[in-house]
Amino acid sequence: MSNFQKLLDIMSALRSENGCPWDKEQTRESLKPFLVEETYEVLEAIDEGDPEKIKEELGDLLFQIIFHCQIAKERGEFDINDVIKRISDKMIARHPHVFGEEKFETSEEVLRQWEERKKEEGKLKGSILEGIPKELPSLLRAQRLQARAAKVGFDWRRVEDVMEKLEEELKEFKDALKGKGQKEIEDELGDIFFVLVNISRFVRINPEDALRKTISKFISRFRYIEMKAADAGRSLSDMTIDEMDVLWNEAKKMQ
């Protein structure tokens, strides 16, 4: 028996009459948070560069996929083999330069024909902005939307132009802070984020990845402050911001 079949059998047993009460209660809706959570744990493991952790987290994500396939099988809709066949057929169709006679020399050419194939498959209908999931994190969704618009020429010419737009949006945000309502402040702050995503696209940085890594740095440095405070027998609430800033800079130098 293959390891893959063993995993399928485990999933089937968990959902069986004599299986696990928790697993038997789960539905597509109840599993949605776990699917998102496991995906982000894979991303975190990749950021840490730990092969063992990546292996473990990919296994957890695979289990979620198997879970959804088991539910579909029980409903008489499809099973894991149907899923594998569908993605196999799709990849072959979308890579005619590998599995067919067409020739593409650059990544841009590949992506262009990829979009054309999606149109043929009915994935893109109406607006070119359709087909980008609303459930994506806002930074990633903004990047995808901007990239789609750029494909038809709705884009800045240079990153310097986007930087000028950022300065303009920062000015409007400062003006909003001087007396406008909360909605105006929120709108202007959203505009700033949107322009920052545009800048990240020009410099080929994934904004979601960049922010996630910055969050990890913040956690690491703040924990260093907590550790040093504990070593000194002090509470963070008793420390001044200047004292914490010294420890912050120490932690920064260590990274």
Sequence and secondary structure as in RCSB ss.txt:
>XXXX:A:sequence
MSNFQKLLDIMSALRSENGCPWDKEQTRESLKPFLVEETYEVLEAIDEGDPEKIKEELGDLLFQIIFHCQIAKER
GEFDINDVIKRISDKMIARHPHVFGEEKFETSEEVLRQWEERKKEEGKLKGSILEGIPKELPSLLRAQRLQARAA
KVGFDWRRVEDVMEKLEEELKEFKDALKGKGQKEIEDELGDIFFVLVNISRFVRINPEDALRKTISKFISRFRYI
EMKAADAGRSLSDMTIDEMDVLWNEAKKMQ
>XXXX:A:secstr
  HHHHHHHHHHHHTSTTS HHHHH  HHHHHHHHHHHHHHHHHHHHHT HHHHHHHHHHHHHHHHHHHHHHHHT
TS  HHHHHHHHHHHHHHH HHHHSS    SHHHHHHHHHHHHHHTT   SSTTTTS TTS HHHHHHHHHHHHH
TTT S SSHHHHHHHHHHHHHHHHHHHTT  HHHHHHHHHHHHHHHHHHHHHTT  HHHHHHHHHHHHHHHHHHH
HHHHHHTT  GGGS HHHHHHHHHHHHHH 
